Amino acid sequence: MDNPRTIVQQFDLVTTRSQMTLGVMASGHLVCLYLGPRLASRASFKNLLTDLNHASYLADTDGVHNFRLEQLPLAYPTFGNPDLREPALVVADETGSRITDLRFDHLETYPHKPAITGLPSARWDEQTRTWAFVLKDERLHLQVTLVISADEDHDVFSQHVICTNQGSHGLTIERAFSFNWDFLSDQYQMLNLTGAWSRENHLQWTPLKQGFQGVDSKRGASGHGQNPFIALAAPGTTWDHGQVIGVNLVYSGNFIAQANVDMHQNTRLQIGINPFNFSWQLNAHRTFKTPEATIVIAEHGLNELSARYQRFYQDNLMRSAIAKTPRPVVINNWEATYFNFNKQSLLTLAKKAKQVGAEMFVLDDGWFGQRNNDTSSLGDWIPNTKKLGGSLTALIKEINQLGLHFGLWVEPEMVSPNSDLYRRHPNWIVADEKHQPQLTRSQYVLDMSRSDVQDYLIDTLDTLLTENNIEYLKWDMNRNITDAYTQTVPPRRQGEFEHRYMLGLYSVLKALVTKHSRLLIEGCAGGGGRFDAGMLAYCSAIWTSDDTDAIARLPIQEGTGLLYPAAAMSAHVSAVPNEQIGRKTSLTTRRIVAEQGCLGYELDLTKLTAAELAAIQTQIASYKKLRRILQFGQLIRLPVAEPGNQWAWLKKTADQIIVDRVTVLVQPNTVEKRQRLTGLPPNALYFEQQTQRTYAADFLMQVGLPVDRPTGDFFSQRWILSRV
């Protein structure tokens, strides 16, 4: 017989600059052949796998000597066959067997990309093509479809998986990843975004080694210490050099993103719903769809990867009604008043905000129920008229009359034990029937998988938004899920709960933004604890971190900005000494760092000096002139001599560039050099405002701009260049 490893069908999926090639072996297995820059040669991969040398101590497949599935690059590996590596799919049948044997059945193509029911996913345009690779296990009557779309314009692939039970017996999905790719090499560095509360999304580089490596979340959310992203990069990759392949999951719940290097120096890259505490009952003739994974291949380092992700999410994932609308300059009252406010103190702060040029006044926690501290009233979204000095509608009207838009803080997914909602519906919380539920921050988690909870939140929040001129909603989530159990499904289906929770949350968010299309929602989860692509589909701004210290924000915003657009990153100037770490930085540096994202202020303007208020007024006026480039320009990280102590970046459009640089700690008796730029059109000329000089683009990239000598620690500098 023919060599079962021979490629009998080859499928080249291409964008303008990238290529994903899959093949079908003579055995019927779908395999990964190539993932990288687009090949002009239209190369055949027919002999790629037959050329492999045989590895020892591996099981044969299909009774064929030396046909060893474990050393082959499978596109969607399953459990129970001779591939003893980590499966992408585990399915149990009615007998308890988890053996699954998927073989290629046929290919379908579409001129569009189908939506994923109940889940956020990217929109696609007329230049998008979709391939559906249909795999089947005939004995299980299981059909598994890999739906892969290629956006030619944005150079982005996406994939999700559809599992369909075509039989009469129920199946149980115990694992279904969104993306799996096998590489015949382990010569990569792995990149993740990790950290903790107040230091989210730090870049973490790890040279691959044999075994498992990666990040995951079991918290019911993507989490402060982990983001649903993984990349494999060539050794020595920098912001400007090296090939890198990034994979991001469009999902906000439990996930895993991992690389597994096997005994023979092959790497299996996987991302999807975390199989920990997950299962899904797949009844006869029903389907299950995984979240979407987005795949970006960059040839020239992280700046290119970042530009593709940011542009794609801005154009195709964020809500089109407001994705490219300039974000307002926000003043949030939280760090100015905390819970201790009344109508007069709010109006006094609002008047100061208008004086300095702010555009949106956001009333934070404490406006509802009997909420004077964090121990009561979550769930009772009824304005406290005594505290507000009248109705919320009247307060908003007075703030609008000052010339400010109005925003409001809510934490819809939580409930206080001391609340009318909990007293009416104690069974609405996440808890089982035997254990005392864990109380965190004096609050329980509402069971978002319940349709009655979803209906309550939709009705309550819609009433607030309909009866009041609220244009901005800060949606907070200040604790993760414990006691994971729901009364909405029977005992054997409890593994569905955390995914059903996310489906419920997405349903509520979708209902609100569908009716209130111009509503700007700022997502928040104790800071950046749920800054992910799933939330980005509904929340057009997300609070990047509770740590507002400018220096601590540098690595946080570097990592967050690797994937997510500046227009989505809420970044505020706060008071000094900084509340989180006690550091003092200049107002200029705080402003320059905050302007990496969407500028806002979170401090008590009524306690500032006239000089400080004047400085903020000048900052905001300048920001408004530069807002479009700062929020929507292409971000490029720049080379520095001392990474970690020096930080530099630029934002550019076709006709303007803003260059920012921060030195953390000044060193004695040093002479500052020049700041080189990257990513400019080679023949362009630029006029720089500070030096009043005209520079050629190649000079700026090879020689650079003159750097001022720092006058102290935490020193910042800005250059503004206009194309001549």
Number of C-alpha atoms within 10 A of each C-alpha: 5 7 13 20 24 19 25 15 14 17 14 18 21 23 22 14 18 21 21 22 17 23 24 25 21 16 18 18 24 26 24 20 27 21 21 18 18 19 14 7 6 8 8 11 19 18 12 12 20 15 10 12 9 12 13 10 7 16 20 16 17 13 9 12 9 14 21 22 21 21 26 20 24 25 21 27 27 24 20 14 19 17 20 16 18 17 20 24 22 21 24 21 16 11 7 10 10 19 15 22 18 24 20 21 18 11 13 11 14 12 13 18 23 14 13 17 12 16 20 25 26 23 19 23 13 11 13 20 21 22 21 20 19 21 23 21 16 15 10 22 16 23 21 25 24 20 21 23 27 28 23 20 16 23 21 23 25 24 22 24 25 19 23 21 21 18 17 11 14 17 25 19 21 20 22 29 25 27 28 23 21 25 19 19 13 21 17 20 19 24 21 24 24 22 18 15 17 23 22 30 30 22 17 13 14 14 15 22 18 15 11 15 17 22 20 24 22 20 17 21 26 27 31 26 20 26 33 33 27 24 25 26 24 19 15 11 18 17 17 19 16 16 23 26 22 22 22 24 30 27 29 29 26 24 28 25 27 23 28 22 23 20 12 14 17 21 27 25 23 23 29 29 25 21 20 15 15 19 24 21 20 20 17 16 14 14 16 19 18 21 27 29 27 26 23 23 28 24 20 16 21 25 22 23 25 26 21 22 25 25 18 24 23 24 17 18 24 27 23 16 12 15 23 16 15 16 23 18 21 26 31 25 24 19 15 22 18 13 17 12 17 15 15 12 16 18 17 12 22 27 20 17 28 18 15 18 21 25 21 25 29 24 21 19 22 26 24 23 19 19 20 17 12 14 15 21 25 29 26 21 18 15 19 18 17 13 19 20 13 13 15 21 15 14 20 22 17 14 20 17 10 15 18 23 21 23 24 22 22 22 17 23 23 23 24 25 20 18 19 17 17 20 11 9 10 14 15 21 26 24 23 14 10 6 8 9 16 15 13 14 11 16 24 26 26 24 29 29 25 18 14 12 20 23 16 13 21 19 15 17 18 17 11 18 19 12 11 16 16 18 17 24 22 23 20 23 20 16 21 17 19 17 15 19 21 27 18 14 14 8 10 10 16 20 22 20 25 26 21 21 21 22 19 22 22 23 20 23 19 19 16 20 18 13 12 14 14 15 21 25 24 24 29 27 25 20 25 30 32 29 32 27 28 26 25 27 25 23 27 27 28 29 26 32 29 21 23 25 27 28 21 18 24 21 18 24 24 17 21 24 24 24 23 24 29 27 26 29 28 26 31 30 25 23 23 18 12 16 14 13 13 11 15 16 20 14 17 18 22 24 23 21 25 25 23 26 26 25 28 24 23 19 21 19 24 16 11 13 10 11 9 13 18 14 15 23 18 13 17 21 15 11 19 15 10 16 22 16 22 26 24 23 22 22 26 24 24 21 18 17 11 9 10 12 14 19 22 22 21 24 21 20 16 12 12 18 24 20 20 23 22 23 23 20 14 16 11 6 6 9 11 11 15 16 22 18 23 21 18 16 12 13 8 13 19 19 18 19 13 10 12 9 10 15 18 18 21 19 14 20 18 13 14 18 19 14 15 13 14 19 9 14 15 22 20 24 17 19 17 18 23 17 17 12
